[in-house]
Amino acid sequence: MSDCNHAQWQPPHDYRPLERSSERQTWAVVILTGLTMVVEVAAGYWFNSMALLADGWHMASHMVAIGLAALAYLLARRYAADHRFAFGTWKIEVLAGFASALLLVVVALFMIGESLSRFWSPAAIGFDEALTIAVIGLLVNLLSAWLLRDQHDHGHGHGHGHGHGEHRHEHAQGAAGKDLNRHAAFVHVLTDALTSVAAIVALLGGKLFGWGWLDPAMGIIGALVILAWARGLLRDTAKALLDREMDDPLVDKVREALEQVPDTEVADLHLWRVGRAQYSCILSVVTHQAHTADRYKAALQPFAQLVHITAEVNRCDESAHPSRRQ
């Protein structure tokens, strides 16, 4: 076996898209947010403005979260060829998205606590100064959101499905899947934009009509919206991290395709995501026929999402013996 070429059965396991636009745009938002934060904090100390300081440090929390997303891209790319990661480094990005969602929860709870304290102990508000800050913050966040917008990236990642006796190399088709790391950063700037809009509405109400209660009320409403967004982000990222994919419609389609092979029953089937829209598949089938693993992999050829397939064929006439892997 020493002169056997194994290369055709050893494709790379990095299923991240080859493009780096998301990474570059995320770093751009980190720099933009950081510069705005430094200016606001410096101006707050210079003009002795608590409003400027509060908004500056609030923006700092988002800069940390978006910086985490940018760092995840860097680490995922740096360790893409590290064989210690069984299915590539895509989940580094997902983990960053999960951590970012947790930070959103913390920010929302802090906003609720701060808003409730303002109900009981109202503070004097410098409306003109605060309105200027809120408008600047909104413009920065709208620009950041535009940079991080969903571009429906169809990542030109190459799918590699392989087993013992088959190697396929194809362009993944259909939806490329959501970039959860980028989406988490986008949600952060969107929530910051939401708080800016809420602040502008509340400040105008207070300045024009004397509605001092509107400021903390809008803070609570904004926090509840942020919690709802964070919940959705936590659900999506946790699902990927915990490999909870067996309710995906793809599972039933794969099962049906396998059972189209004559005299075949699927005994065991596992699918889990290893990329934005790429799945690994382990299957075990039972048959009376002399079907090979390659026969079943061929049946799954139309599914470009399946980039890594391992098949086990169990023959009924061998049921008294250990399962035979192929």
N, C-alpha and C positions, 0 to 999 in steps of 0.2 A: 504493500500500500504506500510505500515511501515515495514512489514516482507518480502517485495519483494527484491530479490538480484539484484542490478543494475549493478553488476560488468561486466556482459557479454556485456553490452551496453556502457561501459566506458573504452575503451582501452587507453593506453598511447598515447600522441600526440608528442612524440619525434621521429622524423624520421631520425635522424643522424645515420651514421654507428657506430657500437659499437667499432671498432678498433681505436687506438690512434697513429698509426704509422706516419700519416701525421703531427700530432701535434709535436711528438718527433723530426722528421726530420726537421721541420721548425725551432724549437728552436735550433737545432744543427747548422743550417745555420746562424741563428742570432748570435750565439756565434762565429762561424768561421769568419763571416763578421766583427763582432765587434773587435775581436782580430787583424785582419789584418788592420782595420781602425786605431786602437790605435797605432800599430807599425808604420804605414806610417806617421801619424800625428806627432808622437814623433820624428821619423827620420827626417821629414821635418824641424822641429824646430831645431833639433840638428845639421843638416848639412846645414841649411839655404837654403833648396831646395823648391822653389815654386811648382815644378812639383810634388814632394811627397805630399806636403800639399794639392794641388788641387785634386789629386787622392784620398787622404785619406778622405777629406770632401765629395767628390762625392760618395765614398763608404758608408759614413755615411748616406746619403739620402736613399740609398737602404736598409741599416740596419734598418732604421726607418720603411720603408714600409714592410719589411719582418717581423719585430717585431710586426707590426700591425696585420699581418696575424696570427702569433703565438698567440697573445693576443686574437684574435677572436675565435680561437679554444678553448682557456682556458675559455672564457666567455660563449661560446655556451655550453660547457660541464658543467660548474658550474650552469647555469640556466636552464639546460635541463628539470628539474622537476618543474620549475616555471610556475604555471597555468596562469600567466598574459600573457604568449605567447600563443596565440590561437592555433597555429600549430607548436609549438616547436621553437627551436632557430637556425635552419639552416640558416635563413636569416642574422644572425649576421655575418656569414662567407661570405655571398654574399656581404653584405655592406662593409666589409673590402676589398674585391676584387675590388669593385667599387672605394673606396677611393684610393686604390693602383694604379688603372688605371689613376685616376686624377693626382696622383703624377708623374706618367710616362709622362703625358702630360707636366707638369711643367718642368721636367728634360729635355725633348726634346726641348721645347721652349728656355730654358736657353742655351742648347747646340748650337742652331741655332744663338742666339744672340751673344754668345761668339765666335763662328766661324766667323760670319760676322765681328766682331770687329777685329779679327786677319787678315782678308783680308785687312782692311784699315790701321791697325797698327800692322805689323808683329813684333813678339817678338823673341828674341834669344832663341834657344832651345838646351838644353844639351842632345844630342841624345843618348849617351851611358847610362846615368842615367835614362832617360825617357824610353828607351827600356827595361831596367831591371825592372822598375816599371810596365810597361805594361805586360810583361811576367808573373810576379808574380801575378798581378791582374787577368790575363786570367786563370792561373792555379787554383786560389782560386774560381773563378766563374764557371769553369768547374766542380770542385768538388761539389760546391753548386748545380749546375744544375743536377748533377747525383743524389744527395740526394733528390731533389725535382721532379725528373722525373716522368712522368705519368706511374704508375704501373698498370693501368687499374683495379683499386680497385673495386672489386665487392661487396663492403661493405655488411656485413651480417646483414643489417638492416631488421627488421621484418615489414612486411606490415600489417596494421590493417585497414580493411575496415569494417565499421559498419553502421547500421541504426537501425530503430526501429523494432527489431525482427530478427536481423542477426548480427553475429560476426564472422569475419573470421581472421585467423592468418596464414600467409604464408610467405615463403621466396620470396622476390622480385627476379624476373628472368629477363634475358636479360641484357642490358647495365645498369650499376649502375649509370650512369650519371657522368658528369665532376665535379670535386671538384674545383669550381671557385676560392675559396680562395687560395688553393695550386697552381692552375694554375697562379694566379696573382703573387705570390711569384716567381714561376718558370720564368715567363716572365721578372720580374725584374732582376734576375741573368743572364738571357739570353741576355737582353739588355746591361747589364754591360759587359758580355763577348764579345758582338758585338762591343762595344766601344773600348775594349782592342785590338781586332783584327784589327779594323780600325786604331787605334793608331799605332800598330806595322807596318802595311803597310805604313802609312803616314811617320812614323819616318825612316823606311828603305829607302823610296823614297827620303826623305830630306837628309839623311846622305850619300847615295850612289850617288845620281844624282843632289842634290841641289834643289829639287822640294819643296821649302818652301810653295807653295800654296796648296800642297796635304794635309797637316795637317788640315787646316780649311775646305777644300772640303770634306774630309772624315768625318769630324765632322757633316757637314750638311746632308750628305747621311745617316749617322748613325741615326741622329735625325729624318729624314723622315721615316726610317724603324721603329723606336720606336713609332712614332705617328701612323703608320699603325697598329702595334700590340696593342697599347693602345686603338685605335678605336674599334677593335674586342672585346677586354676585356670589354670596356664600354658597347658595344652593348649587350653582353651576360649577364652581371651582371644587367644592367638596365632592361632588359627584365624580369628577375626573380623578381627584386624588384618591378616592376610595374605590375606584374601579366599579362604580355602580352603573353598569351599562347594559345589564341584561333585560331592561325594559325598552331598549332601543328597537325600533321597527326592523332594523337591519338583522337582528337576531332571528326573527321569524322567517325573513327572506332567505337567510343562509340555511336554516333548517329545511325549508321547503326545497331549495336547490339540491341539497344533499339527498333528500328522500326521493328526488326524481330519478336518481340512479336506481335501476331495477334491484328489487330484493334488498333494500337498505332501510335500516332503522337507526336513527340517531340516538345513541345511548348517553352521550355527554357532550356538551357544547359550551364553550366559554369565549366571550369576546370582551376586550377592553381596549380603551383608547391609548395609543402611544404617540399621537400627534393631534393636530387640530381637527383633522377629519380622517385620520388613519387608525386602523384597528389591528390588533393581533388576535389570532384565532387558534384555539386548541379544540380539536374535535375527536370524538370517538364514535365509530359506527359499528353496527352488527350486520352481518350478511352471511348467506349460505354460499355465495359465489366467490370466485377467485379474484375479486376486485383488489387492486393495489391502491396505495395511498395517492399515487399520481392520478388515478381515475377520479378521486374525490376532489383533488385540488383543481383538476381541469373543470369540474362542475362549478367551482367557485371563481373561475377565471373572469366572468363578467363583473365581479365586485372589485372595483379598483380600490375601494377603501381598505380591503384586506391586504396588508403589506407584509404580514408575517404569519404563515400558516403551518401548524404542526398537526399531522393526521395520524390516527391510530385505527387500524382495521382489525376487528375481532370476528373470526369465523365461527359460526355456530357449531361446526363439527370439531372445533378445538376448544369448546367451552369448558372442558374439564381441565384445561391446561392454562398456564399464565397467558395473559394477553400478548398478542404479537404486534409489536410496533413496526411501522414501516416509514 
